[in-house]
């Protein structure tokens, strides 16, 4: 359990966008991370930078200023899901079974309903397997929850900044020995799918996992990030893969499914 208290996030963040090339490696006070996606790169900084020339930045395509809480999807304060307590590192310890998350500029503080639904299902797992796979780990929040339940976890993401943030959160939660971070495309990596698979991803990727991956040794899946138009198709694919749908959580927009090969009553 982490007892450290960290400084609060900034009121504003500044983002520099680069097209078609990677900016030079950049490390200095106020730098929050580098996000790469679709041939674009984004440099994130704390605060309102009045003159980027002082930072040595040039040839960027665009500069944006956001309120930090707008960027991460809402103000992040301590909350509970079942027996889990999720808190930012700048708030004090409240619960031994806590998860400390510093989201930086990455999705996965626990504010989103899909993350909360996944936490709820992890908290209420009828069986605790030895190994689990977390696909699209983001900040590492679900991997940390799995480790808190006693599992060894492989956590995968294709974004280096996500893995950088997740690595810091693993250290904050003192679970580095329980979680292995892997960078790469989920569909291209040669991964062994263990007893439990957790995937909070887009529906197209979830469909591809169910259709293309070897799930013979997987006894249970927690699948989330599913919108209403895809939920029926994904339920059918789960059944075709041998899973009985034991639980279906929804806020009418986002859907989370728990499937088991050998259903056990709670």
N, C-alpha and C positions, 0 to 999 in steps of 0.2 A: 504494500500500500504506500502510495506517495504522500509525504507530509510537506513537500515544498510548496511555497506560494510564489507564483510568478507574476510579473507585472501584467496589467490589463492590456488588451489590444488597443491599437490607435483609434482615434475617432475617424480618421480618413486613411485610405490607401491610394497610392498612385501607381498606375499601370502603364508601361510602355510596350507598345505592340511592334513587332518586327515581322515582315513578310519575306518568306522564301529563303531566309538564312538565319543561322543561330547567332545571337549577340555574343560578344566575347565573354568568357567566364567573369563573373562579377560577384565579389564579396566585399561588403563594407557595412558599417553600422546603418541600420534601417532597412537593409535588404531582406525581403521575406521569402523569395523563391522565384524559380523560373518554371513556367508552365509551357509545354510544347504540345501542339495539336494541329493536325491537318496542314502542315507546312508553315505554321505560324508559331511565333514564340512571344511570351508575355513575361516581362520583368515586373515584379511586385515590390513596392517599397512602403514603409510606414510614413505617415504624415504627408503634409502638403509641400512638395518640393518646388521652391520658387525658381530655381535656375538649374536645370538638369545638366548644363555644361560643367558645373562644378563636380558632377558625378562622372564626367567623361562619357556621357551618353550622346550618341549621334546616329544619324541614318535610320531612326525609327520611323514607322509609318504613322502612328497615332499615339496620343497620350490621353489617359482618362483618369478622372478623380472620382472615387466612390466613397460613400460612408461605409465603414467596415461592416457594420451590422446589416446593411442592405446587401452587400456582396455575399455574405455567408447565409443569408436567408432569415435573419431575425436575431434578436439579442439572446445570447446563450447564457442561461443561468442553471444552477443545479436542479435536476429533476430525477424522479425515480420511475423505473419500470419493473414491476414485480420486486424482486429482491435486489436488483441492480440500482445503484445510484450513479448517475453520470454527472460529472462536474467539470467546469473549466479549471485550469491550474491556479487561477488567481482567486478562487474561493476556498474556504477552509474545509478540512476533512470532516465528513459527517457520518460515513458508513464504512465498515470494514470491507464490504463487497462492492467497492466503488470502482468506477472507470474514470480516469482523468484524461480529458481530451482537450488538446490545444489544436483547433482546426486550422490555424494559419489561414490560407486562402483556399482550402480544399473542402469538398463536400464531405459531410459525415460528422457533424457535431452531435447528432442525435435529435435535432429539431424536426427532421422530416418524418412524416408518418410511417414511411416504409422502414426506416431505421428503428423506430420505436416498436413496430410490429415484429421485426426480426429479433430485437432484444427480448420481447415478451415470450416469443417461442423458444429462444435459447434458454431463458430462465426456467421454462416449464417442460424441458425435454424429459420424456418418460424414461429414456435410457441415455447414459453418458458414455459415448464411445471413447476410444483411446485417441483417435486421430480425426481431424476435421480439415476441410478445405474452404477457405473464404475467398470467393472470386469477386474482384473489384473492390479491394479492401479500403480504398480511399484513405481516411485518417487512421484506419486500423481499429475502429471502435468495435466492430463485431468480432474480429479476431481476438481482441482483448477480452471480450465477454466470454468467448469460447474457452480461452485460457483460464479465466476465473473459475470456470466450471470444471477445470482439471484436464482439459484436452491439450494435445500437441497439435499445432495449427500450421498449415502452409497458407500464407496470405499472398494473393496475386494481384498485381495492377500493372497496366501498360504505361502508366504515367510516372516518370521519375520523381516529379515533385510530390505526388501522392505518397510514394514510398519514402521520400525524405521526411515528410511530416509523420507518416506512420512510424518510422524508426524512432523519432523523438518521443512519440506517444508510448511506444513499447518501453523505452527507458524510463519515462515518467511513471509507468505502472509496474515497473520491475518484472516484466514478463519476457525479456529478451531471450531467455533460454527456452521458452515455450513456443515461440512463434518464429517461423522462417519466412522472410519476405522474398518474393520472387518477382522480377520484372519481366514482362512479356505479354504477348497477345494470348488471351485465354484459349482461343480456338486453335492456335498454332503450337502452343507449348505441349511437350510430351509429359503430361501430368497423370499420376495415378490418382483416381478418384476414390477416396477412402469411405469409411462408414457413413460420415455425415458431410454433406455439401451445402454451403450457404452461398447464395448468389443474389445480391441486391443490385440488379443491372437493368438494362433496357430489355424489353420483351423479345426483340429479334435475337439478341445474344442468348437469352435463356432458351428460346426455341432451338437454336443451333446446338447448344449443349445437350439438350434432351435427345436431339436427332442424331448427333454425330459422336458423342463421347461414350466411352465404355463405363457404364454405371452398374455393372454386374455385382461389384463388391459394395456398392453404396446402399445402405439400409434406410437412410432418411435424407430428405432434402428440404431446405427452407428457401423458397424462391420469392423474390419481391422486386419492386420496381415495375410491376405489371399494370398496364392500364386496362380499362373495361373492355375495349374492343379486342384485346388479345387473350383475356383470361380463359374463355371457353376453349380456345385452341390449345393453350398451354396445359389446361387440365386434361384434355384428351391425350396429349403427348406424355404427360406424367403417367397416365393409366397404361398407355402402350409400353412404357418403360418398366411397368410392374409396380408402380406406386399407388397406394390407396391414399386419397386426399383426406387426411384426418382433421385438418383445420383450415378454414378460409377466413382471413381477416380483411376488412375493407372499410374505407371511409367514403365509399361510393366513387372515388376517383382512382385511388391506388389500391392494389390488391396484393396480398401476401398469402402464399400457399405452403402448407406443411404436408409433406407426403412421406409415407412409410411403406416399406416392403412387407413388414409384419406388424400390422397395427396393434397398438397396446392402449388400452383405456387409461385415461389420466386418473 
